[in-house]
């Protein structure tokens, strides 16, 4: 009576599953070469990531539920979709503003570094101001840059100036 090799459930080698495939030793060597699927991070890091993901999912679930409006009526599907599209529009607008700030920061930093390099190659002494400006840009970071739309949302405010009257005394003469 012949003895046939019966693989244990879940323990079969790759050559049993795939004839002509790599052996168990070859598979182990391949696994050693691959980076781990998740970076080595602390438990606190992963807990924070998972918590943030669940908060996001909870928010998305809330958007999909019917809400009671100020008038007391329940939203219908069109109103929910309109609200979601407005939210998406605002989120994308913030992303565009952020991207403009990042690009402006990178451009200004590149210009400052480039001018410092050019002035050093030319042997000029006045490159200290450009180093200083580069440091200021670096300190401000991306949040310190203005976006192109920042002026469009500013409200108009009244500014009062003192009017110089010819009949007033000049304080400098009196002192």
Order of alpha helices (4+ residues) and beta strands (2+ residues): alpha-alpha-alpha-alpha-alpha-alpha
